[in-house]
Amino acid sequence: MSGILRPVLLVISALVIIGLVGRRMARGDRKVDAYYAALRVDLRSVVRAQAGYYAARHRYAPVLDSLAVAPFGGVHMGPSEGVQITITRADEYSWEAVGTHTLLATRCVYGDSAPPRPIPSFSAFRDYCTSPP
């Protein structure tokens, strides 16, 4: 009986180890997804605020601080933890912002042109993300 028991215990142990490793990897994926979600939420806030700023001033805001005042401040403009958004270009025709997260090796670039386009879906924002050079 001990001759059969030993291989069975080895197989069970291997399955338990594989299951634990798989759970740890799934948790890591959820964390990465959460970092992307925070980045997308902040970028979407900038998109909404820029649309309001454009409607009122017929040009886009050159800095985030310009978007934090009424009537554009109706959206959350404070960055999420680990997220940094920088407006890199803005004029009366278009704007562009770069978003990064301290725990992602990725930068997301999003811009728009006059008149503002509809706000992209959450999943579309990942299409604007690339690994840094």
C-alpha positions in Angstrom: 0.0 0.0 0.0 2.8 2.4 0.8 4.1 1.9 -2.8 0.9 3.4 -4.2 0.4 6.0 -1.5 3.7 7.8 -2.1 3.0 8.6 -5.9 -0.6 9.6 -5.0 0.7 12.0 -2.3 3.2 13.4 -4.8 0.5 14.1 -7.3 -1.8 15.7 -4.7 1.1 17.9 -3.5 1.9 18.9 -7.0 -1.8 19.9 -7.7 -1.9 21.9 -4.5 1.3 23.8 -5.4 0.0 24.5 -8.9 -3.3 25.8 -7.5 -1.5 28.1 -5.0 0.8 29.5 -7.7 -2.2 30.0 -10.0 -4.1 31.9 -7.4 -1.1 34.1 -6.7 -0.7 34.8 -10.4 -4.4 35.7 -10.7 -4.1 38.1 -7.8 -1.2 39.8 -9.6 -3.3 40.2 -12.8 -6.1 41.8 -10.7 -3.6 44.3 -9.3 -2.4 45.3 -12.7 -6.0 45.6 -13.9 -6.7 47.9 -10.9 -3.7 50.1 -11.8 -5.0 50.4 -15.4 -8.5 51.1 -14.1 -7.1 54.0 -11.9 -5.2 55.4 -14.9 -8.3 55.1 -17.1 -10.6 56.8 -14.5 -8.2 59.8 -14.3 -7.8 60.0 -18.1 -11.6 59.9 -18.5 -11.9 62.7 -16.0 -9.5 64.8 -18.1 -11.4 64.0 -21.2 -14.7 65.2 -19.6 -13.2 68.3 -18.1 -11.5 69.2 -21.4 -14.8 68.9 -23.2 -16.4 71.3 -20.7 -13.4 73.7 -21.0 -13.6 73.7 -24.8 -17.4 74.3 -24.7 -16.8 77.4 -22.5 -13.6 78.8 -24.0 -13.3 77.3 -27.5 -9.8 76.1 -26.8 -8.4 73.3 -24.6 -6.9 73.8 -21.1 -3.1 73.7 -21.1 -2.7 72.5 -17.5 -4.7 70.3 -15.1 -5.1 73.2 -12.7 -7.3 75.0 -15.2 -9.7 72.1 -15.2 -10.1 72.0 -11.4 -12.3 75.2 -11.3 -16.0 75.5 -11.9 -17.8 74.7 -14.3 -15.1 72.1 -15.3 -14.4 70.9 -11.8 -17.6 68.8 -11.7 -15.4 65.8 -12.4 -12.8 64.2 -10.1 -9.6 66.0 -11.0 -7.4 64.7 -8.2 -5.2 61.9 -9.4 -5.6 58.4 -8.0 -2.8 57.0 -5.9 0.2 56.3 -8.1 -1.2 58.0 -11.1 0.3 61.1 -12.8 -1.4 62.9 -15.6 0.4 65.6 -17.6 -1.1 67.7 -20.4 1.6 67.8 -23.0 -0.1 69.9 -25.6 -3.2 72.0 -25.8 -4.5 74.8 -28.0 -7.7 75.8 -29.8 -7.6 72.7 -32.1 -6.4 69.8 -30.0 -4.9 68.5 -26.8 -2.9 65.6 -25.6 -2.2 64.1 -22.1 0.2 61.5 -20.9 -0.8 59.2 -18.0 1.5 57.0 -16.0 1.2 54.8 -12.9 4.2 54.3 -10.6 3.6 50.5 -10.6 3.2 50.0 -14.3 5.9 50.1 -16.9 3.5 51.7 -19.3 2.5 55.2 -20.4 -0.9 56.0 -21.8 -1.2 58.9 -24.3 -4.6 60.2 -25.1 -5.6 63.3 -27.1 -8.6 64.8 -28.8 -9.3 67.5 -31.4 -12.1 70.0 -31.9 -14.9 69.4 -31.6 -14.5 66.9 -28.8 -15.2 63.2 -29.7 -17.4 61.0 -27.5 -15.5 59.7 -24.4 -13.9 56.3 -25.2 -15.0 53.2 -23.3 -12.8 52.0 -20.4 -11.5 49.1 -22.5 -10.5 51.5 -25.3 -8.1 53.4 -23.1 -5.8 50.4 -22.9 -5.3 50.8 -26.7 -3.6 54.1 -26.0 -1.0 52.5 -23.6 2.4 51.5 -24.6 5.6 50.4 -22.9 8.1 53.3 -22.5 11.1 53.3 -24.9 
